[in-house]
Structure formats: structure tokens, C-alpha cells
Amino acid sequence: MRGRPVLVSYSAGGPWLVMEGTHRLVEIYHAAKEGKAEKTAVDVIAGVNPIARNWNAWRDPPAAE
């Protein structure tokens, strides 16, 4: 695997969006699930920026009633 997946959020508590590396993360998940690789931590680049909330693709979960 080359490079680190990139995650971004408008808050350190999430939600987190995978901006880069989705396919790598899915491959790691499936290999571990099938027993072809050990479950391991994955180094990522994580960025938190409050103005990311303004990005129109964010979908916050509905508020609990």
C-alpha cells in the first residue's frame, strides 16, 4: 500500500469522511475478514477544520427524539 488514507472532519469527535484511500481501506478490511492478513492499525492523515461543516456533502445523522 502506498500513501496514507486521508480523513477529514469538522470536529475531532467526527463524523469522519474518507477523502483518499477508500479502496485501500476496503482491501485491508476484506483481507483481515478472510484471514489473509492480520488485523492491524492503519496510519492515516487526519484533518480537522470547523469550516468543513459548510461543505454541502456532509450528512449529519438525525437528532435523537
Secondary structure, 3 states (H helix, E strand, C coil): CCCCCEEEECCCCCCCEEEECHHHHHHHHHHHHCCCCCCCCCCCEEEECHHHHHCCCCCCCCCCC
